[in-house]
Amino acid sequence: MKEQTKILQSIPVDQLTGAVSVPIYQTTTFVHDLPGHHKGFDYTRSGNPTRQVLEEVVAKAEHGSTGAAFASGMAAIDAVLRLLSAGDHVIAGNDIYGGTYRLLTTLAHRAGISTTFVDLHDTAAVRKAITHKTKLLWAETPTNPLLRIINISALAKVTKEHRILLAIDNTFASPVSQKPLLLGADIVVHSATKYIGGHSDVISGLVVTKDEQIGKDILFIQNASGGVLSPFESWLLIRGFETLDLRVRQHSENALAVARWLSSCPEVAEVYYPGLPSHEHYELAKAQQRYFGGVVSFRLKRDDIDSASKVVSSTKIFKLAESLGGIKSLIAHPTTMTHASIPVSRHADFGISGGLIRLSVGLEDADDLIDDLSRALNELTLQTHNNTKHEVSIGA
Ligand SMILES: *Cc1c(COP(=O)(O)O)cnc(C)c1O
């Protein structure tokens, strides 16, 4: 079966009533027949039938043994870090999601877990960072905001040699596009807030493990620390899964059209999209992903905050907001928005500068999206002319 069919087939019809849509079990507790004897559920933090369907759907989609749903992507990432103990060491990409960077450098650090950040393209640097205390390698691909592609199989080769767990944040690719567990990873994490939810209306996170024992450990952490996803929000994610493949396919088609058009714009210095043959990791992206995804970044020739601000506040269809993966297009300015908490001295690691703009290309018609960007970039040209006139008049 193909991806879209497999996902729809993995969502069960309700056994009790035959309901085609998974029922929302909006309950905190479940009746026991006798003390200690129940129908498999006793309390919703520990387990809920709606959440369980979601957890099985994502586990199947990622080819893992166990799925676990959390109240946010950060709660999911935190649960994975709780597999570690004081004294353990983590290696992470030097351009990972800011929230993960913050978690590793503050709460995990306080709990006695140290992290070394390295450029994950440099396998020699990864090997060099490994110590006898290293327990986890944390990677994200494609990366944010430059959409660099990390070779998952190459990392898995290193982690297997050293018996280190490999965790992949698969948020940007989504489960229909990239299957890290099939490439040798041990754990996959999603901010399901993005493509899986898909409609910018639910904050949520998912973990999938390959190994059953690690899966049991994650479910223990989920119940013990309690950051579970509610039944209703679990249902929203199941609904998201039903159209995930279709959406990601269309997001990618629209993003490619936008990226190609941006490449021809005189105002644009560089376009970052793994589906463009000019992208530094185009071949790897083609081999590792089914779709190139809906995020496109570009750098203006006038590489400054003022010019970027002008563009991001001039679009009408692209709404100025953080986040990505929703059906409505968003535009963001990494330097002042998504990456504002990154110290300026580290901006180069992330490839960000004043004139960098990130798009989450939605499901509007690509022609309209291009018109919208065209009008916004024209503002820049108009502004240049006005400035020139202004200078001339001052000079006169
Ligand atoms: C958004 C995001 C997260 C955090 O997820 P939340 O649902 O916002 O907690 C983690 N990783 C990546 C790559 C993200 O884009």
The ligand as an SDF file (V2000), in Angstrom:
LIG
                    3D

 15 15  0  0  0  0  0  0  0  0999 V2000
    8.1640   24.0470   17.0760 C   0  0  0  0  0  0  0  0  0  0  0  0
    9.2810   23.1070   17.1860 C   0  0  0  0  0  0  0  0  0  0  0  0
    9.5650   22.4490   18.3920 C   0  0  0  0  0  0  0  0  0  0  0  0
    8.7920   22.7330   19.6740 C   0  0  0  0  0  0  0  0  0  0  0  0
    7.4890   22.2950   19.5720 O   0  0  0  0  0  0  0  0  0  0  0  0
    6.2480   22.9840   20.3940 P   0  0  0  0  0  0  0  0  0  0  0  0
    5.1000   22.1920   19.9230 O   0  0  0  0  0  0  0  0  0  0  0  0
    6.2310   24.4210   20.0330 O   0  0  0  0  0  0  0  0  0  0  0  0
    6.5480   22.7930   21.8550 O   0  0  0  0  0  0  0  0  0  0  0  0
   10.6110   21.5310   18.4010 C   0  0  0  0  0  0  0  0  0  0  0  0
   11.3510   21.2910   17.3080 N   0  0  0  0  0  0  0  0  0  0  0  0
   11.1110   21.9110   16.1390 C   0  0  0  0  0  0  0  0  0  0  0  0
   11.9630   21.6020   14.9610 C   0  0  0  0  0  0  0  0  0  0  0  0
   10.0790   22.8360   16.0310 C   0  0  0  0  0  0  0  0  0  0  0  0
    9.8660   23.4700   14.8790 O   0  0  0  0  0  0  0  0  0  0  0  0
  1  2  1  0
  2  3  1  0
  2 14  2  0
  3  4  1  0
  3 10  2  0
  4  5  1  0
  5  6  1  0
  6  7  2  0
  6  8  1  0
  6  9  1  0
 10 11  1  0
 11 12  2  0
 12 13  1  0
 12 14  1  0
 14 15  1  0
M  END
$$$$
